[in-house]
Amino acid sequence: MKRLNRDQMAARVARDIPEGAYVNLGIGLPTQVSNHLPTDREVFLHSENGILGMGPAAAPGQEDWDLVNAGKQAVTLLTGGAFFHHADSFAMMRGGHLDICVLGAFQVSAGGDLANWSTGGAEAIPAVGGAMDLAIGAKRTFVMMEHVTKSGEHKIVERCSYPLTGIACVARIYTDLAVIDVTPQGLVALEWVEGLSLAELQAMTGAPLRGPG
């Protein structure tokens, strides 16, 4: 079994973003998706700090630190891109104007609940931030994360034990092992890495899985 690396995960997510989509890429791992979108496909990337038409990450030595995404990473702006007020950006997020958001996660439940802002620890960040607005406001929420924690604990679970970001909001989960849909009938593994069986994937997943079809 060979796990996908982060670039491979980002490329896999990028494959599922359709022509003409308005998309927000969350802080952290999801930002790498911008580097893998096909150049012949028009996708409008949004950043919650007030950018629409964002391009890939800035090349080393060509950063403009007045042009950053929500994670304070230097980015580029495509032709026709725009800047606007933070309040307008959140109105776009909350008003259902984004087709897809891609977020990281600590946990996702079998019912599509998302926990991605706090593990509840004493040193955890104090507030949920814009992830709550994105998770509920986007038409589809994708999660991109490692399948298990560094210590081997399940991140896909029957019920989240960490503070929730959103309820029943996740449509699809992309991990370093598999692509999994969240459906009313439960979790459906659409594909998984070569050398891994569905039974082995199930053993690393804390909620029931079934295969496609």
VOGU-775028 format. One record per residue: residue in three letters; x, y, z of N, C-alpha, C in turn; residue number from 1. Coordinates in steps of 0.2 Angstrom, whole numbers. Example, Ala and Ser with C-alpha at 12.3 -4.5 7.8 and 13.67 -1.06 7.14 Angstrom:
<pt ALA, <66, -28, 39>, <62, -22, 39>, <66, -16, 39>, 1>
<pt SER, <64, -11, 35>, <68, -5, 36>, <64, 0, 39>, 2>
% end
This chain:
<pt MET, <4, -6, 0>, <0, 0, 0>, <4, 6, 0>, 1>
<pt LYS, <3, 11, -4>, <7, 17, -5>, <2, 23, -4>, 2>
<pt ARG, <2, 26, 2>, <-2, 32, 3>, <-1, 38, -2>, 3>
<pt LEU, <-6, 42, -3>, <-5, 48, -7>, <-1, 53, -3>, 4>
<pt ASN, <3, 56, -7>, <6, 62, -3>, <2, 68, -4>, 5>
<pt ARG, <4, 74, -1>, <-1, 79, -1>, <-2, 82, -8>, 6>
<pt ASP, <3, 82, -12>, <2, 85, -19>, <-3, 80, -23>, 7>
<pt GLN, <-2, 74, -22>, <-7, 69, -25>, <-14, 70, -23>, 8>
<pt MET, <-15, 71, -16>, <-21, 72, -13>, <-24, 79, -16>, 9>
<pt ALA, <-20, 84, -17>, <-23, 90, -19>, <-25, 89, -27>, 10>
<pt ALA, <-21, 86, -31>, <-22, 84, -38>, <-29, 80, -38>, 11>
<pt ARG, <-30, 76, -34>, <-36, 72, -34>, <-42, 76, -33>, 12>
<pt VAL, <-42, 81, -28>, <-47, 85, -26>, <-49, 90, -33>, 13>
<pt ALA, <-43, 92, -35>, <-44, 97, -41>, <-47, 94, -47>, 14>
<pt ARG, <-47, 87, -48>, <-50, 84, -53>, <-58, 84, -53>, 15>
<pt ASP, <-60, 85, -47>, <-67, 85, -46>, <-70, 92, -45>, 16>
<pt ILE, <-66, 97, -47>, <-69, 104, -47>, <-71, 106, -54>, 17>
<pt PRO, <-77, 107, -55>, <-79, 108, -62>, <-78, 115, -65>, 18>
<pt GLU, <-78, 115, -72>, <-78, 121, -75>, <-83, 126, -73>, 19>
<pt GLY, <-80, 133, -72>, <-85, 138, -70>, <-87, 138, -62>, 20>
<pt ALA, <-84, 134, -58>, <-86, 133, -51>, <-82, 139, -47>, 21>
<pt TYR, <-86, 142, -42>, <-84, 146, -37>, <-82, 142, -31>, 22>
<pt VAL, <-75, 143, -29>, <-73, 138, -24>, <-69, 142, -19>, 23>
<pt ASN, <-70, 140, -13>, <-65, 142, -7>, <-61, 137, -5>, 24>
<pt LEU, <-54, 138, -4>, <-50, 133, -2>, <-48, 135, 5>, 25>
<pt GLY, <-49, 131, 10>, <-48, 132, 17>, <-40, 133, 19>, 26>
<pt ILE, <-39, 135, 25>, <-32, 136, 27>, <-29, 129, 28>, 27>
<pt GLY, <-22, 129, 26>, <-19, 123, 27>, <-18, 119, 21>, 28>
<pt LEU, <-19, 112, 22>, <-18, 107, 16>, <-23, 109, 10>, 29>
<pt PRO, <-29, 111, 11>, <-33, 113, 5>, <-30, 118, 0>, 30>
<pt THR, <-26, 123, 3>, <-23, 128, -2>, <-19, 125, -7>, 31>
<pt GLN, <-17, 119, -6>, <-12, 116, -12>, <-16, 114, -18>, 32>
<pt VAL, <-23, 114, -17>, <-27, 112, -23>, <-26, 117, -29>, 33>
<pt SER, <-25, 124, -27>, <-24, 129, -32>, <-19, 128, -37>, 34>
<pt ASN, <-14, 124, -34>, <-8, 123, -39>, <-9, 117, -43>, 35>
<pt HIS, <-15, 114, -43>, <-16, 108, -47>, <-22, 108, -51>, 36>
<pt LEU, <-25, 114, -52>, <-31, 115, -56>, <-29, 115, -63>, 37>
<pt PRO, <-32, 112, -68>, <-30, 112, -75>, <-30, 119, -78>, 38>
<pt THR, <-25, 121, -82>, <-25, 128, -84>, <-30, 129, -89>, 39>
<pt ASP, <-33, 124, -92>, <-38, 125, -97>, <-45, 125, -94>, 40>
<pt ARG, <-45, 125, -88>, <-52, 125, -84>, <-53, 131, -80>, 41>
<pt GLU, <-58, 135, -81>, <-59, 141, -78>, <-63, 140, -71>, 42>
<pt VAL, <-59, 141, -66>, <-62, 140, -59>, <-60, 147, -55>, 43>
<pt PHE, <-65, 149, -52>, <-65, 156, -48>, <-63, 154, -41>, 44>
<pt LEU, <-57, 155, -39>, <-55, 154, -32>, <-57, 160, -27>, 45>
<pt HIS, <-60, 159, -22>, <-62, 164, -17>, <-57, 163, -11>, 46>
<pt SER, <-55, 169, -7>, <-52, 169, -1>, <-56, 173, 4>, 47>
<pt GLU, <-57, 170, 10>, <-62, 174, 14>, <-60, 181, 17>, 48>
<pt ASN, <-53, 182, 16>, <-51, 189, 17>, <-53, 194, 12>, 49>
<pt GLY, <-56, 192, 6>, <-59, 196, 1>, <-55, 196, -5>, 50>
<pt ILE, <-54, 190, -8>, <-52, 190, -15>, <-56, 185, -19>, 51>
<pt LEU, <-57, 187, -25>, <-60, 182, -30>, <-56, 182, -36>, 52>
<pt GLY, <-55, 176, -39>, <-50, 176, -45>, <-43, 175, -43>, 53>
<pt MET, <-42, 171, -37>, <-35, 170, -34>, <-32, 165, -39>, 54>
<pt GLY, <-26, 165, -40>, <-22, 160, -43>, <-18, 156, -39>, 55>
<pt PRO, <-13, 152, -42>, <-9, 148, -38>, <-4, 152, -33>, 56>
<pt ALA, <-1, 148, -28>, <4, 151, -24>, <9, 155, -28>, 57>
<pt ALA, <12, 161, -25>, <17, 165, -28>, <23, 161, -28>, 58>
<pt ALA, <27, 161, -33>, <34, 158, -34>, <39, 161, -29>, 59>
<pt PRO, <43, 157, -26>, <48, 160, -22>, <52, 166, -25>, 60>
<pt GLY, <52, 171, -21>, <56, 177, -23>, <51, 182, -27>, 61>
<pt GLN, <45, 180, -28>, <40, 184, -32>, <34, 186, -28>, 62>
<pt GLU, <35, 185, -21>, <29, 186, -17>, <27, 193, -16>, 63>
<pt ASP, <21, 195, -16>, <19, 202, -14>, <15, 201, -8>, 64>
<pt TRP, <17, 203, -2>, <15, 202, 4>, <8, 206, 6>, 65>
<pt ASP, <6, 211, 1>, <0, 214, 1>, <-5, 209, -2>, 66>
<pt LEU, <-3, 204, -5>, <-8, 199, -9>, <-7, 192, -5>, 67>
<pt VAL, <-11, 191, 0>, <-11, 185, 3>, <-18, 182, 4>, 68>
<pt ASN, <-18, 175, 5>, <-24, 172, 6>, <-26, 172, 14>, 69>
<pt ALA, <-31, 169, 16>, <-33, 169, 23>, <-28, 166, 28>, 70>
<pt GLY, <-24, 162, 25>, <-19, 159, 29>, <-12, 163, 29>, 71>
<pt LYS, <-13, 169, 26>, <-7, 173, 26>, <-1, 171, 21>, 72>
<pt GLN, <-3, 166, 16>, <2, 164, 11>, <1, 169, 5>, 73>
<pt ALA, <7, 170, 3>, <7, 174, -3>, <4, 170, -9>, 74>
<pt VAL, <0, 174, -13>, <-4, 171, -18>, <-3, 175, -25>, 75>
<pt THR, <-6, 173, -30>, <-6, 177, -36>, <-14, 179, -38>, 76>
<pt LEU, <-15, 183, -42>, <-21, 185, -44>, <-22, 184, -52>, 77>
<pt LEU, <-27, 181, -54>, <-28, 180, -61>, <-31, 186, -65>, 78>
<pt THR, <-30, 186, -71>, <-33, 192, -75>, <-41, 192, -73>, 79>
<pt GLY, <-43, 198, -71>, <-50, 199, -69>, <-52, 198, -62>, 80>
<pt GLY, <-47, 196, -58>, <-47, 195, -51>, <-49, 202, -48>, 81>
<pt ALA, <-52, 201, -42>, <-55, 207, -38>, <-53, 206, -30>, 82>
<pt PHE, <-53, 212, -27>, <-52, 213, -20>, <-58, 216, -17>, 83>
<pt PHE, <-61, 214, -11>, <-67, 218, -9>, <-67, 217, -1>, 84>
<pt HIS, <-71, 220, 2>, <-71, 221, 9>, <-73, 214, 12>, 85>
<pt HIS, <-70, 213, 18>, <-71, 207, 22>, <-79, 205, 23>, 86>
<pt ALA, <-83, 210, 24>, <-90, 209, 25>, <-93, 207, 19>, 87>
<pt ASP, <-91, 209, 13>, <-94, 207, 7>, <-92, 200, 5>, 88>
<pt SER, <-86, 198, 8>, <-83, 191, 7>, <-87, 186, 11>, 89>
<pt PHE, <-89, 188, 17>, <-93, 184, 21>, <-100, 184, 19>, 90>
<pt ALA, <-103, 189, 16>, <-109, 189, 13>, <-110, 184, 7>, 91>
<pt MET, <-104, 184, 3>, <-104, 179, -2>, <-104, 172, 1>, 92>
<pt MET, <-100, 171, 6>, <-100, 164, 9>, <-106, 162, 12>, 93>
<pt ARG, <-109, 166, 16>, <-116, 165, 19>, <-122, 165, 15>, 94>
<pt GLY, <-121, 168, 9>, <-127, 169, 5>, <-128, 163, -1>, 95>
<pt GLY, <-124, 158, 0>, <-124, 152, -5>, <-121, 153, -11>, 96>
<pt HIS, <-117, 158, -12>, <-114, 160, -18>, <-107, 155, -20>, 97>
<pt LEU, <-105, 151, -16>, <-100, 147, -17>, <-102, 140, -19>, 98>
<pt ASP, <-99, 137, -24>, <-101, 130, -26>, <-98, 125, -22>, 99>
<pt ILE, <-92, 126, -20>, <-88, 121, -16>, <-84, 125, -12>, 100>
<pt CYS, <-83, 122, -6>, <-77, 124, -1>, <-73, 117, 0>, 101>
<pt VAL, <-67, 118, 1>, <-63, 112, 3>, <-59, 114, 9>, 102>
<pt LEU, <-61, 110, 14>, <-58, 111, 21>, <-54, 105, 24>, 103>
<pt GLY, <-50, 107, 28>, <-47, 102, 32>, <-51, 100, 38>, 104>
<pt ALA, <-49, 94, 42>, <-53, 92, 47>, <-49, 88, 52>, 105>
<pt PHE, <-51, 89, 59>, <-49, 84, 64>, <-53, 78, 64>, 106>
<pt GLN, <-60, 79, 63>, <-64, 73, 62>, <-70, 74, 58>, 107>
<pt VAL, <-73, 69, 54>, <-79, 69, 51>, <-83, 63, 53>, 108>
<pt SER, <-90, 65, 54>, <-94, 59, 56>, <-97, 56, 51>, 109>
<pt ALA, <-100, 50, 52>, <-104, 46, 47>, <-109, 50, 44>, 110>
<pt GLY, <-112, 55, 48>, <-118, 59, 45>, <-115, 65, 42>, 111>
<pt GLY, <-109, 66, 41>, <-106, 72, 38>, <-105, 78, 42>, 112>
<pt ASP, <-105, 77, 49>, <-104, 82, 54>, <-96, 84, 53>, 113>
<pt LEU, <-94, 90, 54>, <-87, 92, 53>, <-85, 95, 60>, 114>
<pt ALA, <-79, 93, 62>, <-75, 96, 67>, <-68, 98, 65>, 115>
<pt ASN, <-67, 104, 64>, <-60, 106, 61>, <-57, 112, 64>, 116>
<pt TRP, <-60, 114, 70>, <-57, 121, 72>, <-54, 120, 79>, 117>
<pt SER, <-55, 114, 83>, <-53, 114, 90>, <-53, 106, 92>, 118>
<pt THR, <-48, 104, 95>, <-48, 98, 98>, <-50, 98, 106>, 119>
<pt GLY, <-52, 104, 108>, <-54, 105, 115>, <-49, 106, 120>, 120>
<pt GLY, <-43, 106, 118>, <-37, 106, 122>, <-36, 113, 125>, 121>
<pt ALA, <-32, 114, 130>, <-32, 120, 134>, <-28, 126, 129>, 122>
<pt GLU, <-24, 124, 125>, <-21, 128, 120>, <-24, 129, 114>, 123>
<pt ALA, <-30, 127, 113>, <-34, 127, 107>, <-36, 134, 105>, 124>
<pt ILE, <-36, 136, 98>, <-38, 142, 96>, <-45, 144, 99>, 125>
<pt PRO, <-47, 150, 101>, <-53, 152, 105>, <-59, 152, 101>, 126>
<pt ALA, <-59, 152, 94>, <-66, 153, 91>, <-65, 149, 84>, 127>
<pt VAL, <-71, 148, 81>, <-72, 144, 75>, <-70, 148, 69>, 128>
<pt GLY, <-71, 154, 69>, <-69, 158, 63>, <-73, 157, 57>, 129>
<pt GLY, <-71, 158, 51>, <-75, 158, 45>, <-76, 151, 42>, 130>
<pt ALA, <-73, 145, 45>, <-75, 139, 43>, <-82, 137, 44>, 131>
<pt MET, <-85, 139, 49>, <-92, 138, 51>, <-97, 141, 45>, 132>
<pt ASP, <-95, 147, 43>, <-99, 150, 37>, <-98, 146, 31>, 133>
<pt LEU, <-92, 144, 29>, <-90, 141, 23>, <-94, 134, 23>, 134>
<pt ALA, <-93, 130, 29>, <-96, 123, 29>, <-103, 123, 27>, 135>
<pt ILE, <-107, 128, 30>, <-114, 128, 29>, <-116, 132, 23>, 136>
<pt GLY, <-112, 137, 21>, <-114, 142, 16>, <-113, 139, 9>, 137>
<pt ALA, <-108, 135, 8>, <-106, 132, 1>, <-111, 127, -1>, 138>
<pt LYS, <-112, 126, -7>, <-117, 121, -10>, <-114, 114, -8>, 139>
<pt ARG, <-108, 113, -9>, <-105, 107, -7>, <-98, 108, -3>, 140>
<pt THR, <-98, 104, 2>, <-92, 105, 6>, <-88, 98, 6>, 141>
<pt PHE, <-81, 99, 3>, <-77, 93, 3>, <-72, 94, 9>, 142>
<pt VAL, <-70, 88, 11>, <-65, 88, 17>, <-59, 85, 14>, 143>
<pt MET, <-53, 87, 15>, <-46, 85, 13>, <-42, 84, 19>, 144>
<pt MET, <-40, 78, 21>, <-36, 76, 27>, <-33, 69, 26>, 145>
<pt GLU, <-28, 68, 31>, <-25, 62, 32>, <-31, 57, 35>, 146>
<pt HIS, <-31, 51, 33>, <-36, 46, 35>, <-36, 45, 42>, 147>
<pt VAL, <-30, 44, 45>, <-30, 43, 53>, <-25, 48, 55>, 148>
<pt THR, <-25, 49, 62>, <-20, 54, 65>, <-13, 51, 65>, 149>
<pt LYS, <-8, 54, 67>, <-1, 52, 67>, <0, 46, 72>, 150>
<pt SER, <-5, 46, 77>, <-4, 40, 82>, <-9, 35, 80>, 151>
<pt GLY, <-12, 35, 74>, <-17, 30, 71>, <-24, 30, 73>, 152>
<pt GLU, <-26, 36, 77>, <-33, 36, 79>, <-37, 38, 73>, 153>
<pt HIS, <-44, 36, 73>, <-48, 37, 67>, <-50, 44, 67>, 154>
<pt LYS, <-50, 47, 61>, <-53, 54, 60>, <-60, 54, 56>, 155>
<pt ILE, <-61, 48, 53>, <-68, 47, 51>, <-72, 42, 56>, 156>
<pt VAL, <-77, 45, 59>, <-80, 42, 65>, <-87, 42, 65>, 157>
<pt GLU, <-90, 38, 69>, <-97, 37, 70>, <-100, 44, 72>, 158>
<pt ARG, <-97, 47, 77>, <-99, 53, 80>, <-93, 57, 82>, 159>
<pt CYS, <-93, 64, 80>, <-87, 68, 82>, <-87, 69, 90>, 160>
<pt SER, <-81, 68, 92>, <-80, 70, 99>, <-77, 77, 101>, 161>
<pt TYR, <-75, 80, 95>, <-72, 87, 96>, <-78, 92, 94>, 162>
<pt PRO, <-77, 98, 96>, <-82, 103, 95>, <-84, 104, 88>, 163>
<pt LEU, <-90, 104, 86>, <-92, 104, 79>, <-91, 111, 76>, 164>
<pt THR, <-90, 111, 69>, <-90, 117, 65>, <-96, 117, 61>, 165>
<pt GLY, <-99, 112, 59>, <-105, 111, 56>, <-108, 105, 56>, 166>
<pt ILE, <-115, 104, 55>, <-119, 98, 56>, <-121, 96, 49>, 167>
<pt ALA, <-120, 89, 47>, <-122, 86, 41>, <-120, 91, 35>, 168>
<pt CYS, <-114, 93, 35>, <-112, 98, 30>, <-107, 95, 25>, 169>
<pt VAL, <-104, 89, 26>, <-99, 87, 22>, <-102, 82, 17>, 170>
<pt ALA, <-100, 83, 10>, <-102, 79, 5>, <-98, 74, 3>, 171>
<pt ARG, <-91, 75, 3>, <-86, 70, 1>, <-80, 71, 5>, 172>
<pt ILE, <-76, 66, 6>, <-70, 66, 10>, <-64, 63, 6>, 173>
<pt TYR, <-59, 67, 5>, <-53, 65, 2>, <-47, 64, 7>, 174>
<pt THR, <-45, 58, 7>, <-39, 56, 12>, <-33, 54, 8>, 175>
<pt ASP, <-28, 52, 11>, <-22, 49, 8>, <-23, 42, 6>, 176>
<pt LEU, <-29, 39, 8>, <-30, 32, 6>, <-36, 31, 2>, 177>
<pt ALA, <-41, 36, 2>, <-47, 35, -1>, <-51, 41, -3>, 178>
<pt VAL, <-56, 40, -7>, <-61, 45, -8>, <-68, 42, -6>, 179>
<pt ILE, <-72, 46, -2>, <-77, 43, 2>, <-83, 48, 1>, 180>
<pt ASP, <-89, 46, -1>, <-95, 50, -1>, <-99, 49, 5>, 181>
<pt VAL, <-102, 55, 8>, <-106, 55, 13>, <-113, 55, 10>, 182>
<pt THR, <-117, 49, 11>, <-124, 49, 8>, <-129, 47, 14>, 183>
<pt PRO, <-135, 48, 12>, <-141, 47, 17>, <-140, 39, 20>, 184>
<pt GLN, <-138, 35, 16>, <-137, 28, 17>, <-131, 26, 21>, 185>
<pt GLY, <-126, 31, 22>, <-120, 30, 25>, <-114, 32, 21>, 186>
<pt LEU, <-108, 30, 23>, <-102, 31, 20>, <-101, 26, 14>, 187>
<pt VAL, <-99, 29, 8>, <-98, 25, 2>, <-91, 26, 0>, 188>
<pt ALA, <-86, 21, 0>, <-79, 22, -3>, <-80, 21, -10>, 189>
<pt LEU, <-78, 27, -14>, <-78, 27, -21>, <-72, 24, -24>, 190>
<pt GLU, <-66, 25, -21>, <-60, 22, -23>, <-55, 22, -17>, 191>
<pt TRP, <-50, 18, -18>, <-45, 18, -13>, <-38, 16, -16>, 192>
<pt VAL, <-33, 17, -12>, <-26, 17, -15>, <-24, 9, -17>, 193>
<pt GLU, <-20, 9, -22>, <-18, 2, -24>, <-15, -2, -19>, 194>
<pt GLY, <-16, -8, -18>, <-13, -12, -13>, <-17, -12, -6>, 195>
<pt LEU, <-22, -9, -6>, <-27, -8, 0>, <-33, -11, -2>, 196>
<pt SER, <-36, -16, 3>, <-42, -19, 1>, <-48, -15, 5>, 197>
<pt LEU, <-54, -16, 3>, <-59, -12, 6>, <-60, -14, 14>, 198>
<pt ALA, <-58, -20, 15>, <-58, -23, 22>, <-53, -19, 26>, 199>
<pt GLU, <-47, -18, 23>, <-42, -15, 27>, <-43, -8, 28>, 200>
<pt LEU, <-46, -4, 23>, <-49, 2, 23>, <-54, 3, 29>, 201>
<pt GLN, <-58, -2, 29>, <-63, -2, 35>, <-60, -2, 42>, 202>
<pt ALA, <-55, -6, 42>, <-51, -6, 49>, <-48, 0, 51>, 203>
<pt MET, <-47, 5, 46>, <-44, 11, 48>, <-49, 17, 48>, 204>
<pt THR, <-55, 15, 48>, <-61, 20, 48>, <-65, 18, 53>, 205>
<pt GLY, <-67, 23, 57>, <-71, 22, 63>, <-79, 23, 62>, 206>
<pt ALA, <-81, 21, 56>, <-88, 21, 55>, <-89, 16, 49>, 207>
<pt PRO, <-95, 13, 48>, <-96, 8, 43>, <-95, 11, 36>, 208>
<pt LEU, <-92, 7, 32>, <-91, 9, 25>, <-94, 4, 20>, 209>
<pt ARG, <-96, 6, 14>, <-98, 1, 9>, <-94, 3, 3>, 210>
<pt GLY, <-93, -2, -2>, <-90, 0, -8>, <-95, 3, -13>, 211>
<pt PRO, <-93, 5, -19>, <-97, 8, -24>, <-102, 3, -27>, 212>
<pt GLY, <-107, 5, -29>, <-112, 1, -33>, <-116, -3, -28>, 213>
% end
